[in-house]
Amino acid sequence: MKRSMTKRILALYACVVLGLGVGCTAVAPNGPEEYPAQKALIGKTRQELLACAGKPVSERAGGERPAVIYYREASQLEESFPGSKSSFAKVHHGCRATIVLDQDRVADVRYESDPSSYQDEDHCEEIFDRCVNP
């Protein structure tokens, strides 16, 4: 009886540890699976980028590789959900896209969720919809 109880406790402990390990695992924003716009933007000229994505929030000109930075926030409707008699606020979030240029062409595209804990880069994809689907 005692041996059976020990096995059950060990099995329960293993399940809890495994569950915590799997539940706390985060996927990197720019992991192996890239978003379509990230691939489509590579190689475009700075002018092509500005024509399809519009004016950036800021530009970083220093160093060998300048960067163009875009930002898109979630809509107000997305940030709340209805309850029985009211709505509940969710986390205010958005996405920052940093486009690194090399010799006036897009060399790298990085998405960063804001806040970083939110992990939702779809808003960055929305910025570049016209670049992928003209």
C-alpha positions as CSV (number, residue, x, y, z in Angstrom):
1,M,0.0,0.0,0.0
2,K,2.8,2.4,0.9
3,R,4.7,1.6,-2.3
4,S,1.5,2.3,-4.4
5,M,1.0,5.7,-2.6
6,T,4.6,6.7,-3.3
7,K,4.2,5.9,-7.0
8,R,1.1,8.0,-7.2
9,I,2.8,10.9,-5.5
10,L,5.8,10.7,-7.8
11,A,3.5,10.5,-10.9
12,L,1.5,13.5,-9.7
13,Y,4.8,15.4,-9.0
14,A,6.0,14.5,-12.5
15,C,2.8,15.7,-14.1
16,V,2.9,19.0,-12.2
17,V,6.6,19.6,-13.2
18,L,5.9,18.7,-16.8
19,G,2.8,20.9,-16.8
20,L,4.6,23.9,-15.4
21,G,7.5,23.4,-17.9
22,V,5.1,23.3,-20.9
23,G,2.8,26.0,-19.7
24,C,5.6,28.5,-19.0
25,T,7.3,28.0,-22.4
26,A,7.3,31.1,-24.6
27,V,7.8,31.1,-28.3
28,A,10.2,33.7,-29.6
29,P,8.5,36.5,-31.6
30,N,10.8,36.0,-34.6
31,G,11.2,32.2,-34.3
32,P,11.7,29.9,-37.1
33,E,8.3,30.7,-38.6
34,E,8.4,34.1,-40.2
35,Y,5.5,36.2,-41.1
36,P,4.7,36.7,-44.9
37,A,5.5,40.5,-44.8
38,Q,8.9,39.8,-43.2
39,K,9.9,37.7,-46.2
40,A,8.3,40.0,-48.8
41,L,10.0,43.1,-47.6
42,I,13.6,41.7,-47.9
43,G,15.3,43.3,-50.9
44,K,12.8,46.2,-51.4
45,T,14.3,49.6,-51.7
46,R,13.7,52.3,-49.1
47,Q,11.4,54.1,-51.6
48,E,9.3,51.0,-52.3
49,L,9.0,50.5,-48.5
50,L,7.8,54.1,-47.9
51,A,5.4,53.9,-50.9
52,C,3.6,50.8,-49.6
53,A,3.9,51.2,-45.8
54,G,3.7,55.0,-45.5
55,K,5.7,57.3,-43.3
56,P,7.5,55.6,-40.4
57,V,7.3,56.7,-36.7
58,S,11.0,57.3,-36.6
59,E,14.3,56.7,-38.5
60,R,17.7,55.8,-37.1
61,A,20.4,57.0,-39.4
62,G,23.6,56.3,-37.4
63,G,26.1,53.6,-38.2
64,E,26.5,51.5,-41.2
65,R,23.0,50.1,-41.2
66,P,20.2,52.7,-40.8
67,A,16.8,51.6,-39.7
68,V,13.2,52.6,-40.3
69,I,10.7,52.1,-37.4
70,Y,7.0,51.6,-37.6
71,Y,4.5,51.2,-34.8
72,R,0.9,50.0,-34.7
73,E,-1.4,49.9,-31.7
74,A,-4.3,47.6,-31.2
75,S,-7.8,49.1,-31.6
76,Q,-9.8,50.1,-28.6
77,L,-12.4,47.4,-29.4
78,E,-9.7,44.8,-29.3
79,E,-8.5,45.9,-25.9
80,S,-11.8,45.2,-24.1
81,F,-14.3,42.4,-24.0
82,P,-17.9,42.5,-22.9
83,G,-19.1,41.1,-19.6
84,S,-22.6,40.5,-18.4
85,K,-23.3,44.2,-17.6
86,S,-20.0,45.9,-18.5
87,S,-16.7,45.4,-20.3
88,F,-13.3,44.5,-18.9
89,A,-10.1,46.1,-20.0
90,K,-7.4,44.0,-21.5
91,V,-3.7,45.0,-21.8
92,H,-3.0,48.0,-24.0
93,H,-0.7,46.6,-26.7
94,G,0.9,47.1,-30.1
95,C,3.8,46.1,-32.2
96,R,7.0,47.8,-33.3
97,A,8.6,46.9,-36.6
98,T,12.3,47.7,-37.1
99,I,13.3,47.6,-40.7
100,V,17.1,47.5,-41.1
101,L,18.5,48.9,-44.4
102,D,21.7,48.0,-46.1
103,Q,22.7,50.1,-49.1
104,D,19.2,51.5,-49.3
105,R,17.5,48.1,-49.4
106,V,15.7,46.2,-46.7
107,A,18.1,43.7,-45.1
108,D,16.2,42.6,-42.0
109,V,12.7,42.9,-40.5
110,R,12.2,42.5,-36.7
111,Y,8.9,42.6,-34.9
112,E,8.7,43.4,-31.2
113,S,5.4,43.3,-29.2
114,D,4.8,46.1,-26.8
115,P,4.6,45.2,-24.0
116,S,7.0,42.3,-24.6
117,S,4.9,39.9,-22.5
118,Y,2.0,40.2,-24.9
119,Q,3.5,38.3,-27.9
120,D,1.2,39.5,-30.7
121,E,3.0,40.5,-33.9
122,D,-0.1,40.5,-36.1
123,H,-0.3,44.3,-35.8
124,C,3.1,44.6,-37.4
125,E,1.9,42.5,-40.3
126,E,-1.0,44.9,-40.8
127,I,1.4,47.8,-41.3
128,F,2.8,46.1,-44.4
129,D,-0.4,44.7,-45.9
130,R,-0.1,46.9,-48.9
131,C,3.5,45.8,-49.4
132,V,2.5,42.1,-49.7
133,N,-0.9,42.5,-51.3
134,P,-0.8,45.7,-53.5
